[in-house]
Every structure is written in structure tokens, then in C-alpha cells.
Amino acid sequence: MYEKVSGKFIASAGPDNIECGFEPDEVHCISALGGTELEFSFYKILADLAVAGQYGFTHSATGVPEPAASGSGIATYNTSTPKLAFDNPTGNGPDVYADFPAAFVAGTTSPTARTGSAIGTITKPSKGNENGLVAECTASAGVFGTEPTWPTRPGDTISDGTNTWTMRETKIVQAGVKGFTVQAGIASDGELWVFTAEKHGRSEDMGDLDVENPARFRSKKP
């Protein structure tokens, strides 16, 4: 699916991470508007192949070298990872994220109980006891006790003989951001940058035309 975004930002001392909602296949930037204007382009396919131009190209300003290292050019940025989302314990505000939990094991180090501002330790029924829910510690008194027969309704509580657990529904989300990074090697603190970033419907290495001509896309059209 083709997507395109544009925007502007004032650079820090770098690196500057710009969220797009996707890892762009192509980025065009103009920096230092009103001063020494520099134009840069980045193509993800070159970065994926690790060939010349993988950190971007400079289009203007004689004497400005091509970015030659990961810390001196443009690169994609992706901290997105699957997480479990829970209602904020404060009763308002954004969801709170947690890693996927380990299965319940008796004797595991004492869990942390839920507070008015933070969720408690999350566990899940052991293999063979799964019921589609996870359990959050809402009262802690020591190490994990004996695995109980888990309730099947969200909000129900159960004790392992030591700690109290409340059953929760799971909601899987992609936490983190996707976008691109402008490295300190080309950005100066206080510069104004304007950019466009695109995610293409298809982008791939189409091979050697001495072997196959015309070149053809090998992937299916999205």
C-alpha cells in the first residue's frame, strides 16, 4: 500500500527520529532553510542491499560529502514491537503496555502488586491450563504459590495461596514507532528541516538485465 507523509521539524544536536507510521522506502529532506540549504535523498532499497548511497545522497552544496557511515546520514527507524495493552490504572490516560508474560511457575520471585499508577506483575496459565486470559497480581505477599484453577471471566480474582490474581483480557498492539532517523552528521541543532517520506506499494531488487530483460517484479502485487 502506497503511503506518503510530509512535515517539518527543528533539528536537535541529533540523532533526530521522525515518526511516519511506517518505515519509508524513500525520504527527501531540505535542511537549513534561509541559510545554507542542503538537500538529501534516501532510498531504503540501497540500505537493504548495503551498497553505495545506503545512507543517502547529497544533492547540493559543493564540498558536502556523501554520508558514508550510519551515524552521518539517513536511516529507517523502527522500535515497533508487539505488546499487551491494559487500561491505565489511574482511570484515565493512554493504555499501559507490558511484555508478553511467562507462564505461572510455583516458587517464582515475588510478584509486584498493582497500584493506583502502575499495573502489577502479569502471568498466564501454564501449558494445558490456558483459557485465553492473563492474570495480573493485585495483592502480593510472597513468591508464587500453587497454580490455581484459573477463572474464565475477566475481573474475577483467585489466590495462589500467597498472592491474589485478577483475570484480564488481552489486547495485542504494536507499541513503539516507525519512521526515519536524521543523524547528527548532517543535522545541526536549531536547523529547520522539511521532509517528505514515502512507502511504496512495491520495491525490490529486479536483478541483472543481462540475465533477464525486461526486468520484472517477482513479488505479488499488494
FENZI-V850748 format. One record per pair of residues at least 12 apart in sequence whose ideal C-beta (glycine too) atoms are under 6 Angstrom apart, sorted by the first residue. I is the first residue (numbers start at 1). J is the second residue. D is the distance in whole Angstrom. If there is no record, write none. Layout:
BEGIN
i=I j=J d=D
i=I j=J d=D
END
This chain:
BEGIN
i=2 j=201 d=5
i=3 j=22 d=6
i=3 j=199 d=4
i=4 j=198 d=5
i=5 j=20 d=5
i=5 j=197 d=5
i=6 j=196 d=4
i=8 j=194 d=5
i=9 j=193 d=5
i=10 j=192 d=6
i=11 j=187 d=4
i=11 j=191 d=4
i=11 j=193 d=6
i=12 j=189 d=6
i=13 j=189 d=5
i=14 j=183 d=6
i=14 j=184 d=3
i=14 j=187 d=5
i=15 j=181 d=5
i=15 j=183 d=5
i=15 j=184 d=6
i=16 j=182 d=5
i=16 j=187 d=6
i=17 j=77 d=5
i=17 j=181 d=5
i=18 j=179 d=5
i=18 j=180 d=6
i=19 j=177 d=4
i=19 j=179 d=4
i=20 j=179 d=4
i=20 j=197 d=5
i=22 j=178 d=5
i=22 j=199 d=4
i=23 j=76 d=4
i=23 j=78 d=5
i=23 j=178 d=5
i=24 j=180 d=6
i=24 j=197 d=4
i=24 j=198 d=6
i=24 j=199 d=6
i=25 j=44 d=5
i=25 j=199 d=6
i=25 j=200 d=4
i=25 j=203 d=5
i=26 j=43 d=6
i=26 j=198 d=5
i=27 j=42 d=4
i=27 j=74 d=6
i=27 j=180 d=5
i=27 j=197 d=5
i=28 j=41 d=5
i=28 j=196 d=5
i=29 j=193 d=6
i=29 j=195 d=5
i=30 j=194 d=5
i=31 j=191 d=5
i=31 j=193 d=5
i=32 j=191 d=5
i=33 j=192 d=5
i=38 j=60 d=6
i=38 j=61 d=5
i=39 j=59 d=4
i=39 j=60 d=5
i=40 j=56 d=5
i=40 j=58 d=6
i=41 j=57 d=5
i=42 j=56 d=4
i=42 j=74 d=4
i=44 j=76 d=6
i=45 j=203 d=5
i=55 j=67 d=4
i=55 j=73 d=3
i=56 j=73 d=4
i=56 j=74 d=4
i=71 j=183 d=5
i=71 j=185 d=6
i=72 j=183 d=6
i=72 j=185 d=3
i=73 j=183 d=6
i=74 j=182 d=6
i=75 j=181 d=5
i=76 j=180 d=6
i=77 j=179 d=5
i=77 j=180 d=5
i=77 j=181 d=5
i=78 j=178 d=5
i=79 j=176 d=4
i=79 j=177 d=6
i=80 j=174 d=5
i=80 j=176 d=4
i=80 j=178 d=5
i=81 j=176 d=6
i=82 j=172 d=6
i=83 j=97 d=4
i=83 j=173 d=6
i=83 j=175 d=4
i=84 j=98 d=5
i=84 j=170 d=5
i=85 j=97 d=6
i=85 j=171 d=5
i=85 j=173 d=5
i=86 j=119 d=5
i=89 j=116 d=6
i=89 j=117 d=6
i=89 j=119 d=6
i=90 j=117 d=6
i=96 j=119 d=5
i=97 j=175 d=5
i=98 j=122 d=5
i=101 j=122 d=4
i=101 j=123 d=5
i=101 j=124 d=5
i=101 j=134 d=6
i=103 j=124 d=6
i=103 j=126 d=4
i=104 j=123 d=5
i=104 j=126 d=5
i=104 j=147 d=5
i=106 j=144 d=5
i=106 j=146 d=6
i=107 j=143 d=6
i=108 j=144 d=4
i=110 j=140 d=6
i=110 j=142 d=6
i=110 j=143 d=5
i=111 j=137 d=4
i=111 j=140 d=5
i=111 j=163 d=6
i=113 j=137 d=5
i=113 j=138 d=6
i=113 j=139 d=5
i=113 j=140 d=4
i=114 j=138 d=5
i=120 j=136 d=5
i=120 j=137 d=4
i=120 j=138 d=6
i=121 j=137 d=4
i=122 j=134 d=5
i=122 j=136 d=6
i=123 j=135 d=5
i=125 j=150 d=5
i=131 j=150 d=6
i=131 j=152 d=5
i=133 j=167 d=5
i=134 j=168 d=5
i=134 j=170 d=6
i=135 j=165 d=4
i=135 j=167 d=6
i=136 j=166 d=5
i=136 j=168 d=5
i=137 j=163 d=6
i=137 j=165 d=6
i=138 j=164 d=5
i=138 j=166 d=5
i=139 j=164 d=4
i=140 j=163 d=5
i=141 j=162 d=5
i=141 j=163 d=6
i=142 j=162 d=5
i=145 j=160 d=4
i=145 j=161 d=4
i=145 j=162 d=4
i=146 j=160 d=6
i=146 j=161 d=5
i=148 j=160 d=5
i=151 j=167 d=5
i=154 j=167 d=5
i=154 j=169 d=5
i=201 j=222 d=6
i=202 j=217 d=6
i=204 j=219 d=6
END
